[in-house]
Structure formats: structure tokens, C-alpha cells
Amino acid sequence: MEHIVIIGNGISGITAARHIRKLSDKKITVISAESEYFFSRTALMYVYMGHMTFSHTQPYENWFWTKNNITLKKAYVQAVDTDNKTLHFSDDSPLRYDKLIIASGSKPNKFGWPGEHLKGVQGLYSKPDLELLEINAPNNKICKRAVIVGGGLIGIELAEMLSSRQIPVTFLVRESSFWNNVLPENDSQLVTEHIKNHHIDLRLSSNLKEIKSDDHGKVKSIVIEETGEEIPCNFVGLTAGVSPNINFLKSSKINTNKGVVVNRFLETNIEDVYAIGDCAEQLEPIGNRRSIEAVWYTGRMMGEVIAQTICIQKMPYQPSHWFNSAKFFDIEYQTYGWVNNEKNKPECESHFHWKDKDHLKCITIAYNKNTNAFLGINAFGIRLRHETFETWLNEGRDVDYVINHLEEANFDPEFSKTYHPKIQNAYNRQLQHEL
Amino acid sequence: MSTEKQISMSLAKPESTGLSLTQKVALGLGLAGLFILMLAGFNTYFPNKGLFLTLSLVCIATGTIIFSNALYLNKSKGIKNDGVWFKSISSRGTLGWITGVFLTGFYIILYFYPEYLGLGISGNSNSGLIALFDPLSKLLNGNPASQWFVYGTLYTLAILIFGYKFILKYRHNRYQQLRTISVMFFQLGFAFLIPEFMSRLNQSTEYNLPYYDLKSMWPLNYYLFDSWSVNGLLSSGNLGLAMLIFGILSIFVISPILTYKYGKRWYCSWVCGCGGLAETVGDPFRQLSSKKQSAWKIERWLIHTVLVFSVIMTIAVIYSYLDKNPSNYWLSSKAFLMGSGLLLTLLFSVVILFKRHELGKDARYGAIDYFIIILSLFILYVTGTSEQIFLIKPSSLRSAYGFYIGSIFSGVIGTGFYPILGNRVWCRFGCPMAAVLGFQQRLFSKFRITTNGGQCISCGNCSTYCEMGIDVRAYAQKGENIVRSSCVGCGICSAVCPRGVLKLENSSMKGRINANEILLGNDVNLIDLLTKK
């Protein structure tokens, strides 16, 4: 029986395993050094905040794996010998595979800041990171102030987590407004304002110069590059993005760049070795997508596709329209299609923006100003229906159509206030203004 | 290392701020109100009962209101679940267990030893706690209080003040606010005030109305067809008759129509008193329900057993009632049995004929239910007399049901165990009404919880906060709609979802149950390929 070995039990690896099991009775082994069972990484924050216990983050009960004949192995892969199709572990006998799927995920970026290895300095990505956070910042007696470096999605989640335990947070963000390297200015402003309303000491256009140590090798303070200001703190969260977790492949013959290089079929340069999820780097980016997509959804999709390739027929990874979501404190964010920020948007991309007077809801719709074609939407504080936007994007609807049919796409709970009339009015006023 | 263990053993509590001064004062006020009740319970003499009762209830109410204001109004609108699993009361900690033991004890005394609450036995006047409520009872219905009046008053008060707290907690979500206002209204009006006024009518000789909460339907209201209830209603003129007809209509007409249009939530989380208490007082305990598959199995067996028991018990009670009074009614006891059997057979055949593929494995449960009931009807037909059914007295069957299901299950376990098993133990494992409505919701209703394409991140907030123990995430992460008979449509899964994935909807029956191989957002051709297969 063919033996499929999957390195990594995150959403990519587990989706692959589940779908391979659905489609075949091949032997499946999933290896992870991080945790015994699959858990939802995106839910780690809720464990720290006391919304859930760790066991709630596990989508399948423990019996599920035996019942579906998926072998779980808790071990750290030290080397991959593709010539002999063998994996080597730090403290276990080697394992033979017939097909190997690498789904080893990401690790937090560190940029060689002075003091980045001090006690009390950490990233937030894995289960061990969460456990470390519980030691470094259990409450505001032990952690009187926390500094977060890096204004991305993990940074703002960490800020929310720490403030749920009333720990004062200083948030260093390189950009001039929160996440405006991705979001258009107006959207970014809304989130920036919301962060400040949650009493976060937000420092924009600020970089980390160094982390200073006390006499016991523990963080004492940080220094801001631009102003030279020194901020005393007991904890530093490094959340300046993630990169593929592939150090264990360096000695192998598998071709790597930033990530494991794969073609559209998620195949590496070595036969019978595939890579999916955060650690995979597309040889050629697909459409507007980045060559490395460190997103929950794309990891899952690659897992779905690779199972087809391994069990049925060779399938390219060909995702449909881009979508994503996040939550910034109390504001939910959903996006469908492409809405570029000012710096990245092509000349023909125009934006319509509407903001509610409470400054907790807004939308930005991107369209082609020459053809009026709808390109994408960012929604903050308003839930939208994925299926409707997938359909509209497939049908190539124009921006007028989308604005006039926004009600159909609403996904807010029943009896919620509706915003589409206000949005339509604002849109019509803007049109008249332009005429 | 287990994170959970570390937290619960940590001396430095994550919730380091504790209670604010306002909250402490409010807590003190509420406890003072309870203290008056307690003193009354220990037979302390109060010169002016009306004054002290008012004082006590006002203290409890204002204490809770001030506490809730201090808890939520200074925070931004949004999900307020910080620290739920760190707090002793809401995570089966010491406080949780103490509360559970206290509540259970209260229910045992209430149901089985009301004399300890001060109920006047054999013509004696009330004393203690129950006597304290005499002035209010006399004001409303003209009679001294009973243990049920005390319980009803406190129950209603609890729904009102904790309903207020719930509305503040979810003040960003109008669905939550509206349904809470609804349960508060139905509890105060239908379950509390109207029955009290009805019993005032009984002062006239023309009326002999039994206690009747109009919104409480059979089989939840299992005593509707007891002889005292039927006799009472039938001897109360047109009003009594109208109420009996309304009771029958609400089971066979009103409830099926509403459940078809809105799902069982119209009842369970908008109207029902048990649901009302669970959603308000019980809200801090919703995360304690078990999501294990094994719990789901127990749930299905238990709730079907109770349903079958209640159907057989009711039919037997009506049968013996008709048998005893053969000349009073046009319906003979044997004809009634035949009619019930035919109706059930018709229902069962229709379901199996049209819905068997939707029912799948659950068809087995339905079939077993059906055959047990039919078998019982047959035995009843052959051996039953007005004095003896199933070799026992009909009244013993009825009192066994009242004792084990009505008191022990719905009261002592259903509410007493809130802090241990979650706030919907009765609704999930025991309520026969929930079973009937759930059956219809699963097979013939426009209601579902829609999953938003591929947006689920499997975080598990929905499953954690589902009071009915449904593993909502298991569906959401597959892009499947949630169509479950147990879902009471409280809408909390949708509220706590951080990514806007879940929406309660009433829409067309077609495509309501959608099993997906691959989620929306992936290769369109691949999805097509698999759908065609």
C-alpha cells in the first residue's frame, strides 16, 4: 500500500490527509513536532483571552484519527533524504515514504534586532508561543507594559489579547497608518482610529532600534529608531510577518527559495514530493496573488487540490477569486476580489468609499474606471455573502450593479440595521459630483 | 504543558482587576435583597411583609441592573467573552459547583418539601418565605401565596433582570435584543400575570379555571389533558372552552405553521419560559454543554424516550378519562385510541414516504418511536380499563411522569445543573416539546443556519458557545449549512463568529441541506467536477 507522509498537522496538511482518506485507503502518516492533534492556529488568541480552552481549538475529537486510520506522529523531522525516500528524526528511527507532502507552515520573522533573543521577547504563531506568552505576560502585575513590533494581522491580535488582561500596550507600526501597506488609506484610517479607541498606545511610522536587557537577560525596555525614545516594558511581541518554516530542508535536494518552490501542480523539483500551504512558493505567482500565500484559506484549498492529484488525477492549484477575512478588535473585516492600496493599485483602478457616522463600519469598492467593471470590495463591520460576490465576479458585473444589488449580498444577522440605502445615496451623490 | 492547567493553578489571576467599586456596591445591594428572603426563610418576623418584600425585590433588581451597567456600558460594543474560562463560576470551578449544589437543593425543597419554605399545610396559614409573598399574591389573585407563586415571582424577576443584563451584553446585535425582549414579555405576561388574573376570575362561581400558561403547549404542558385540567376548563363556560380549543390548535395548527416558517426558534428562544430562563440567567453557562459525539448519542436516545413516554402517558390519561365518563362525550375511549393510532400511522407514513432520504440514519429513531407507541396503544386497547392500564393505575403513570420528567428532569437537573452541564440540559436532553418541534425543523422548515462559503477558520467559537452542544464548526468548516433538530436558533454562534460566517435564515427548502466536497473559493472546475460526480 502506498504510504503518504505529510509533514505538518496544520490546516493544509490535515485537509490533505482528510481528503486523501476520503478518496482512497492509502496509508497516511501526519508528522508534527508542535502538537499531538490538529488545532486551529487562528483560535490560539481566544485561549489566552479566556473565550475558549485549548481543547476547543481542536476541530476533531481525538478518536477521529484512529477511526479514519490516519497515523499521527509527534516528532521533529531533521532531514529529508529524497534519494532513499526517507525522513530522519532527531530521536526516532527513520521513516520511509512513497509520496511526501511538505506542509510545515511558517515561523515569525526576526530581523536581527539587537536583543531579539532576550527573555520576554517572542513571536506569536505556534502553540509553544502561546504557552510562552502565558509565562511572559500572564497579567498586568508581572507584565506592566508590553510592546508589539509590527503592524500586521498578528500584531493587532496580540494587542487585543494583551489588553483583554488589562496589560498596557505600545504598538510600533512601521507604516504611517495601520496596515496601509495592504489597505487603502480610508479603510486603514478607520482601523487606526479603532485601535486608539481601545487605549492602545499606537506609534505610527515607528521602527524598533533595539531591545535592552536588564541584569538577568530579560527585556527591560525598547528604543524607537526615529525618535530615540526609550520605552520601559516587560514584554516584546515580534509580529513583523512570517516566513516559510523550511530550515529542515536546507540539506535536502528539494529546491527552496524563500519557501519550497513548487509548480502549479504543487510539485517540487523532486518526483513524489509536494509542498502546500504557507511553506509553498509558487514558481510563477497566480494572477494578482503573492507567490507565498500565508493564509488559512489558501492552505486549505491546496490541501483539497493535492488530494485529487495524489488519488485521482493531476490537478493544478487554480484558486477562484481572492477572498479573506480578519477581525480588528470589534470590527470584522471581509474582502472579496482585489482592492489595492494607493501604492499598489494600477492606474485604471478607482475606489468608491463609504463610512458610517459611528466610524465602525465602512466599505471600499474597487472598479475599473475605464470599463466600470467591479474589481473587489473591502467591508468593515458589515458581513457580506461570499457566494454572491463569487457569482458577481464570475459574471463580470459592473460597479453600478454591485451597488444597486448590495442588499442581496448582505450577511448581517436578522434585524440588523441595513446600510445599503445609505451606501447607494453616497454613491449617487459622488456620481453627480463627478459629472 | 497544558495551558488550561496552568491557568487554573495560577495564583496570579489573569482577571487581575476583579470588581470595580460600583460593582461591589451593586453586588452588596443584590445580596442584601437575597438576605431579606433568607431571613424570611428562617422565620424572622417582619412587621410589614409588603414593605419588606418590595424592599427585597427592588434591591435584587437594582443591584443586578447597576452591576450590569458597570460591567458593559463603559466598554465598546462587541463580544464580551473575555475571561469566561478563567472565572470560577463559568468554568465549573468552586463557585460553579457551589451554585449548582445550592440551586439543586432549592429545587428539591421547592418540589418535595415546600413546608420548609413555609407553606401552610392542612389549612394553616403560611409562614416563612412563602408568607412574605402573601401580600403580592393577594394583590394579584386574591389568595395567599403558594410555593409556586413564590417560584413564579422569582423566576419572572430573574428573567427580567438577567434579560436586561443580556441585552446590554449583546447591545451590538438586534436579533439578540429583540428575542430577549420577547421572552421577557411572554414570561411576565403569559406565564405570570395572565394566569394570576385568571385565578382571580375563579372567585366567581362561573369559573373554575386551572393554572394555564397559554404559551405552554402540550407535551411541555403535560398536565393540559389531566382530568382536573380538562374538567376545570370545560366547567368555565366559553372562556374555558376557548382555552382548551386554543391549546389543541396551538399543538396541531399554530405550532406547525410557525415552525415551518421560522424553525423551532420561534418557540424555544422567543417564547418559551424554560428557554427564557436558560437564555438570560443561564447565559453565563452556555459554554459548558458537551460537544462530544457521545453526548449527541445520549441526547437522541434520552429525548426520544421522554417524547414516547409523554405521548403514551397523555394518551393513557385521556383514555382512562374517557373510559370513566363514557356518557359525557361523543368520543369513546376505544375510538380515541383508534384515532390516535391512525393519526400517528398517517404521520409516520407521510414522513417515510417523502422524507426518508433526508432523514437517513435518523429514520431508525423515528421508526422505533412509532412502533413503541403503536404497541402501547394496542396493549391499551386490549387490556386497558378505566381502573388499570399497563397493569397499573393511570394516575400512577401520570404521577411517575410528573415526578421523573416534570420535576426531577426539568427542574432539579434542568436548572439546578446549569453551572455544571450548561444552561439547556432540559431543552436538549429532555423536553418532549423540543423533540416534536425539532423533528419538524429537521424535515419541514425553511429555517437553517447558512454557512458563508469558504470563510470559516475553524476557530471553534461557535461550537464552544452553542448551548445545545451542537458542533457548529463541524458543518461551517465544510461549508455546509446547519440543519439540526436540536438547534433552538438562539443565534449566539452567529454573534460570536469572528469572521462573519454564520447567519440564521428562513429561506426556500431547496438546497437547504448542502453537502460540499470542496469549499467555495477553490478551483471552479474542480467544484463542478465533484458536484457532477
Chai-1 contact restraints between the chains, C-beta under 6 A:
chainA,res_idxA,chainB,res_idxB,connection_type,confidence,min_distance_angstrom,max_distance_angstrom,comment,restraint_id
A,S40,B,S458,contact,1.0,0.0,6.0,A-B,restraint_1
A,S40,B,C459,contact,1.0,0.0,6.0,A-B,restraint_2
A,T42,B,I457,contact,1.0,0.0,6.0,A-B,restraint_3
A,T42,B,C459,contact,1.0,0.0,6.0,A-B,restraint_4
A,A43,B,C459,contact,1.0,0.0,6.0,A-B,restraint_5
A,A43,B,G460,contact,1.0,0.0,6.0,A-B,restraint_6
A,V47,B,T3,contact,1.0,0.0,6.0,A-B,restraint_7
A,M49,B,D82,contact,1.0,0.0,6.0,A-B,restraint_8
A,G50,B,D82,contact,1.0,0.0,6.0,A-B,restraint_9
A,G50,B,G83,contact,1.0,0.0,6.0,A-B,restraint_10
A,G50,B,V84,contact,1.0,0.0,6.0,A-B,restraint_11
A,G50,B,W85,contact,1.0,0.0,6.0,A-B,restraint_12
A,G50,B,F86,contact,1.0,0.0,6.0,A-B,restraint_13
A,H51,B,N81,contact,1.0,0.0,6.0,A-B,restraint_14
A,M52,B,T464,contact,1.0,0.0,6.0,A-B,restraint_15
A,T53,B,E4,contact,1.0,0.0,6.0,A-B,restraint_16
A,T53,B,W85,contact,1.0,0.0,6.0,A-B,restraint_17
A,F54,B,T3,contact,1.0,0.0,6.0,A-B,restraint_18
A,F54,B,E4,contact,1.0,0.0,6.0,A-B,restraint_19
A,H56,B,G460,contact,1.0,0.0,6.0,A-B,restraint_20
A,H56,B,T464,contact,1.0,0.0,6.0,A-B,restraint_21
A,T57,B,G460,contact,1.0,0.0,6.0,A-B,restraint_22
A,P59,B,S458,contact,1.0,0.0,6.0,A-B,restraint_23
A,P59,B,R473,contact,1.0,0.0,6.0,A-B,restraint_24
A,E131,B,M1,contact,1.0,0.0,6.0,A-B,restraint_25
A,E134,B,Q6,contact,1.0,0.0,6.0,A-B,restraint_26
A,P138,B,A12,contact,1.0,0.0,6.0,A-B,restraint_27
A,N139,B,A12,contact,1.0,0.0,6.0,A-B,restraint_28
A,N139,B,P14,contact,1.0,0.0,6.0,A-B,restraint_29
A,N139,B,S16,contact,1.0,0.0,6.0,A-B,restraint_30
A,N140,B,S16,contact,1.0,0.0,6.0,A-B,restraint_31
A,S164,B,D82,contact,1.0,0.0,6.0,A-B,restraint_32
A,R165,B,P14,contact,1.0,0.0,6.0,A-B,restraint_33
A,Q166,B,T17,contact,1.0,0.0,6.0,A-B,restraint_34
A,W296,B,I457,contact,1.0,0.0,6.0,A-B,restraint_35
A,Y297,B,G454,contact,1.0,0.0,6.0,A-B,restraint_36
A,M301,B,N522,contact,1.0,0.0,6.0,A-B,restraint_37
A,E304,B,I518,contact,1.0,0.0,6.0,A-B,restraint_38
A,E304,B,N522,contact,1.0,0.0,6.0,A-B,restraint_39
A,Q318,B,D523,contact,1.0,0.0,6.0,A-B,restraint_40
A,P319,B,N522,contact,1.0,0.0,6.0,A-B,restraint_41
A,S320,B,G521,contact,1.0,0.0,6.0,A-B,restraint_42
A,S320,B,V524,contact,1.0,0.0,6.0,A-B,restraint_43
A,F323,B,G521,contact,1.0,0.0,6.0,A-B,restraint_44
A,S325,B,Q455,contact,1.0,0.0,6.0,A-B,restraint_45
A,S325,B,R499,contact,1.0,0.0,6.0,A-B,restraint_46
A,K327,B,P498,contact,1.0,0.0,6.0,A-B,restraint_47
A,D330,B,S76,contact,1.0,0.0,6.0,A-B,restraint_48
A,D330,B,G78,contact,1.0,0.0,6.0,A-B,restraint_49
A,E332,B,G500,contact,1.0,0.0,6.0,A-B,restraint_50
A,Q334,B,G500,contact,1.0,0.0,6.0,A-B,restraint_51
A,R383,B,G500,contact,1.0,0.0,6.0,A-B,restraint_52
A,H386,B,N452,contact,1.0,0.0,6.0,A-B,restraint_53
A,H386,B,G453,contact,1.0,0.0,6.0,A-B,restraint_54
A,H386,B,Q455,contact,1.0,0.0,6.0,A-B,restraint_55
A,H386,B,L520,contact,1.0,0.0,6.0,A-B,restraint_56
A,E387,B,G453,contact,1.0,0.0,6.0,A-B,restraint_57
A,E390,B,L520,contact,1.0,0.0,6.0,A-B,restraint_58
A,F411,B,N452,contact,1.0,0.0,6.0,A-B,restraint_59
A,F411,B,K503,contact,1.0,0.0,6.0,A-B,restraint_60
A,P413,B,Y175,contact,1.0,0.0,6.0,A-B,restraint_61
A,P413,B,S494,contact,1.0,0.0,6.0,A-B,restraint_62
A,E414,B,Y175,contact,1.0,0.0,6.0,A-B,restraint_63
A,F415,B,R174,contact,1.0,0.0,6.0,A-B,restraint_64
A,F415,B,Y175,contact,1.0,0.0,6.0,A-B,restraint_65
A,F415,B,L178,contact,1.0,0.0,6.0,A-B,restraint_66
A,S416,B,R174,contact,1.0,0.0,6.0,A-B,restraint_67
